[in-house]
Amino acid sequence: MTFNLNARAAGWEPSSRMILGGFGSFQKYRSVHGVRVVPYGPGDDMPGYVDRVLSKFYAGEGIMGKKAGLQWGEGPRLYIPGVDADNKPYRQWTDDAKIMAQLNATDYLTQMHRCLIDLVHLEGFWVKFTRTRGSRVGGPGALARIEHIPARKVRFVYAGEGVQPTEAVVGDFPNPDAENFKKYPIFDPAQPFRHPVSLAYYQIYSYNKDFYSVPRYVGAFDWLELAGSLAGILAAYNENASAISMHIESPQSYWDAAEARIREICEKTKVPYRAEMLEQFKDEAMEKFAESMTGRKNAGKFMHTSNFWNEAANNFEGWKITPIDKKIKDYIEAQVAICKKAEAAATSGFGLDPALSNLILDTKLGSGSEKLYSLKVYNATETAVPDMVLCKPFDTFILANNPGTSVRIGLYRAIVDAEKNVNPENRVKANA
């Protein structure tokens, strides 16, 4: 485990990531309340780590929200898949009162949207299937509810080398308490009514990963951490920069005269002279001196001092104030350059064109035509797989409750036309 000690911290603070020696991606499982649990990322805290990194990066959640919005489009709709005369597949959007009643009973819009948020962040999500009670008394089986479970709360139970997990546990990971730690079976699509309550994990497979998917931007984690720390660094710099901005040289004769005055006062008041008296006077004098030189309220003010001829030293003596060149311009420009690199790396990692993410790179914001082109490319290349994964549990829900139906659920996206192809009265500018 690594630790970080800095001026802004209250002391030793553990880093957000475990390195060698702790449980995590270097071990196949760890024991939690007697259950062998498959860790999710270093420290068994991948969802928490992603949350912390994106929360500190100023554009992190904004970009993820943009991705979720692009995926969601106009929202889910029922459809019947078909093939046209040219043998091209299409979706015939439809409505079914019975299926919609079943979906509304489980608040499918909320559940699906929450699943989408986890899918965008982690490339996977968990749901809980709850069976109706009818099968207990010999009635037909049915699924009563489908419920999203936050990824941070669920872990696979390790079933052995090369064996797919058949159980999962729910708790407040990475350190769940025993009272809120519960084991569930994994949902079986071939036998959807087998378990009263079961969990299912749906994912976009990550290369070379056995159990959980990892974010596509995993390679940009270090850049995201760096970008998230720049604001704090610059704030601390602005707050403390004046502390070492001046080199003050005081004449020794000034302090000799002050010591003589203090000794004279002590003789008159019959108080024994102590060396601490002079040191206290020095502290108070320098504090008053510094008050007139530091702080935002004193910006633009000046100080007047006098020089006098010291015959013994054969030179002028007086206060001397020399500004310290801290290369502020170079420092700020270096930090801005690092921030730009971090922004570019983060955007590339997120897999979203800057024109769609609203990031201004190199002081340039994408034009309308660039955004339109990027949107069409995104819809053509980045939506099919997430749609398939996101809708799969809800299609399972529909099919289990309506055997033989051809109705499916999918995300509907309106086709965006260029403004020049839209009638003038229907353009965005005309309706703003």
N, C-alpha and C positions, 0 to 999 in steps of 0.2 A: 504494500500500500504506500502511496506517495503522500507527502504532506507539503503544504505551502504556507510560508510565513511572510506576511507583508505588512506594511504600515497601516493599511486600512482594516486589516483583520484584527480580531480580538486576541489572537494568539495562533497556536497551531490549528490548521484546518485541513481535514482530509480532502484530497482531490476528488473530482467527480468521477474519475475512472480508476478502476483497479488495474494494476499491472501484474507482473508475475507474482505468484505465491498465493493469490486468493482464488476463490471459486469463480467460475465463469466459463468462457469459451475454451479454456484449457482442460476442463474436466467434463466428463459425459453426464455426470449427475452429482447432486449434493443431497444430503439428508436434511429434511425439514419436518420436524415433529414425527420422525420415524418413517417418513415417506421419501423415496428416492425421486427427486425432482430434477427435470432437465433444465439447467440454467438458460436464461434468455440474455445472451450477450455478457460482456465483462461485468462482473459484480452481480450478475442476475438482475440487471436493472436497465436493460436497453430502452424500454419505454420512458423511464424516468430520466435517463440521460438525454434522450432526444428532446424531451420536454424542456429540460434546463438549457440545452444548447440553443434551441429555437427561441426560447423566451428571452435570451440575452441578445440575440441577433435582431437588430431593429426591423429587418424585413422578413424574418423567418416565418412567423405565423401569417403574415400578410401574403407571402408567396404561396404558402400551403393552402390558405383560404381561397386564393385565386385558382389553384389547381383543382380543389374540391368543387368550386363553382363551375369550372369548365367541364369537369366530369359529370356533374349533376345535370347541367343543361336546364331543360324545362321540368325535370323530375321524372319519376317512373310512370309508365303507362302499360296497360295490358295490350298484347298484340298476338297475332297468329302468324307464324312464319310461312312464307310461300315462295314460289318461283314463278317469274313472269314468262311471257312467250319467248323471250330471248335467253331463257335459262339462267336469269340473274336472280339471286335471292333478294327478297324484300320483306318488310314487316307491314302487315295489315293491322293498323292500330284499331283496337276494338274495345268493347266494354262488356262486362259480365257482372250482373248484380250479385250473384251468389258468391263469386270469388272475391269481389270487392268488399262484401260484408265480412268475409273471413279475414281479409287483410286489414280492414279497419278495426276489427276486434282486437288485433294485436298491435295496433298503432304502427303500421308498417312504415309510414313515412319517417317517423322519428327514428325507428330502429335502423332503417336502411341508411339514413343520413349519418347516423353515428358510426355505422359500419364503414361508410365511405371515408369518414375522417381518419379512422384507424388505418384503412387501406392506403390512403394517401401518405400518411406519416410512416407506416411500418411495413407496407406491402402485404399486410394480412390482418385478419380480424377474427374474433371469437363470437359465437352466438350460442344461446341456450334454447333447446327445443323442449317444450313441455307437452306431454300427451294428455288427451282428455281422459276422464274417468270411465267413459262408456265401456272400454274394453275390459274393465274389471268385472263387469256383470254380463259379459258375453256380447256386448254391443259392437258395432263396427268401430274400428280404430280411427283416430283422427288426431291431428296436432292442434292443440289449443292455442299455443303462443310460440312466437319466435322472438327472442330478446337478445339484444346486443350486450356483451360483457366486455368492459374495458380490458385492453391487452395487458395492462400492468397487473391485473388481478388473477390471470390464469397461467398455469404452467403444465406441461405434459408430465406424466408420471413415467419414469424410465422403466421400460419393460425388458431390457436386456439387449445385448449386442446384436444388431441387425434385425431387431424385432420392432415393428411399428407399435407405438403406444396405443393402449386400449382404454386408458383412463387419464383424467386431468384433474387438477386441484385448483380451487379458488381460494384466494387469500389476499392479504394486503402485502404483496411482494415489494422489495426483496426480503423483508423480515416480517412475515405474517405472524400474528399471535394465534395460539392454539384454539381459542374459543371461536374464531371466525375462519377456520381452516377446514374446508370440506372437499371430499373427493366425489367425482362424477364419472360415469362411463362416457366413452366417445360415441357420438351419434353414428348409427349404421344406416346409410342410405338404402341398403337392400332390405332392411327391416326397420322402417321408420317408427313403428309403434312398439319396438322391443323394450325400450326403457321408459319409465315414467318421466324422467328428466335426464337429459344428456347434453353434452357440449360438442361443438364442432368448430374446427379451425379451417378457415378458407384463406388461401394465400396465392400470391404471385411468386412462383418458385424462385429462390435466390440461388445462383450457381454455387455448388459445392457446400451447401448448407443442408444438414440432415433434417432438422425439425422446424425451426422458425425461419421466416424470411427476415431479411435485414433491409433497412432503407437503401434506396438507390444512391443516395448522397452520402453513404458511409465514408467514402474516400474524401469527402469535404469536411468531415467532422473537425479536424484541426483548424482549417480555415474559418469555419463557423465560430469556433471558440476564440480564435484570434480577433475576428471581426466584432464579436460580442464584448471583448475586453477593451477595445480601443476607446469607447466612450468613457469608461471609468478611468483609464489612464490619463486621458486629456483633462477630465474633470479634476483629478487629483493634482495634475500638473498646474492647472490654473489656480487651484486653491493654495498650493504651497510654493509656487514659483517665486514669490516675493521674499521668501525666507532666505534665499541665498543670492539675491539680485544685486547686493551692494557690498563692497569691501570698505569698511570704515576704519580709518587710522586716526587715533586720538593722541594728542601730545602728552607725554609723561608729566610735563610741568603742570598740566591741568589737574591731574590726580594728586600731584604733590601739594598743590595749593589747597585742594579739597581736604586732604589729610590734615594739613596745618589748621584749617578752619575747624575741623571736627575736634582736634586736640585742644584748641583754644576753648571751644564750647564745653568740653569735658572738664577743663580746669576751672571754668567759671561755675559750673553746676556741681562740682565735686564728684563727678562720675568717672570711674576708672576707664581709661581708653582701652578698647579692644580692637584687634585687627578686623573682626567681623563687621565693625561699623563702617569701615571704608568699603568693604566688599558689598555691603547692603546699599551704600550710596551709589556705587558703580552700577549695580543692577537697576536701581530706580532711575538713574540718569539715562542709561541705555534704553530702558523701556519707553521713557518719554521721547527720547530721540527717535526710536524706531516707529512710534505711533504716527509721527508726522511724515514718515517715508513709505509706509506700507499700507495696503488695503485699497479697495476700489474707491472709497470715498476721498482718498487723498491723491487720486490721479490728477496730474497736472500741477500740483503744488510744488513749491520750492523751499529750500532752507538756506538761511544766511549764516555764515560763520566768519570769524575774524582770525587773521594771522598776526603774530607779533614777533619782533626780533629778539632772539635769545643770544645774548652776548657770549655766554659760556659755550654754546654750541656753534656760534658764528653762523647762524642760519635762522630763517623764519620758521616759526612753529605755529601749528593750528590744526583744526580738524580737516581731514581729507576724505572725501567720499568718491570712490571709484566704481562705476557700474561694471558688473560682471557680464561679459558677453556669453550668453548661454546658447547661442545659435538657435534662437526660437524659431526663426523662419525655416531653417533646415530641418529642425525636429518636427515641426508641424507638417511640412511637405512630405517628409518620410512617412509619417503616420498616415497621411491621406493616401499616399501611394499604396501602402500596405492594405488600407481599407478597400481601395478600388480592386486590388488583386483578390482580396477575400470575397468581395461581392461577385466578381466574375466567376471565381471558383465555385461559390455557393450556387449561383444561378445555373451553371453547367451541371452541377451535381443534382439539382432539383429536376433537371430535365425539362425546364420550361424556358421558352424563348424570352429574352429580356423585353421584347415588345409586348408580351402578354403579362409579364410579371410586374410591369410598371417601375422597374428599376431604371434609373438614369445612369447609364454607363458612359464615361467620357463626355459628360454634360450633354448627352443626346437622348431624347425620348423618342421612341418609335413613332413613325407617322401612321396615319389611318390605314393607308394601303399596306404598310408593313404588318400592322396588327391583323388586318383581314387575311393576308396571305399566311401569316403564322397560325392564325386560328384554324384555317382550312387544313394546313399541314398537321396541326395537332389533332384535330378531329379524325383525320385519315390514318394517323399512325399511333396515337397514344390512348385511344379510348376503347378499342375492341376488347383487349385483354382485361383491363379493369372492370368493364361492364360485365364480362362473362363471370368473373370471380365474384363481384358484388351481388349479382342477381341470382347466383346459383342456389344459395340457401332459401331464397324466397320462391324460386321455381320449385325447389324440393317441397316446400310447404304447400304450394298450390297443387302439385301432382299427388302428394300424399292424401290430401283432402278431396281431390277430384280425379279419381283414377280414369285414365283414358282421355282426359281433356287435352286439347292442342293449344290451349291458351298459355302464354308465357308472360313474363314481366321484363321490361327493359327500360333504359333511360332514353327519353326523347330529347332530341336537340333540333332546334329550328335551324334551317339553312340560312346563313347570313349572306346577303347580297351586297355588292359594292353600292355605294350611294348613287353612283351614276346610273345604275340599273333600277333604281327605285323611283317611283313616281314622285315628283316634287312635293306634293302635299303629304306624302308619307315618310319623308326623310326625317332624320333625327333633328336636324337644324330647324325644320319647320315646326316640329312638335316640342321643342325645348321650352 
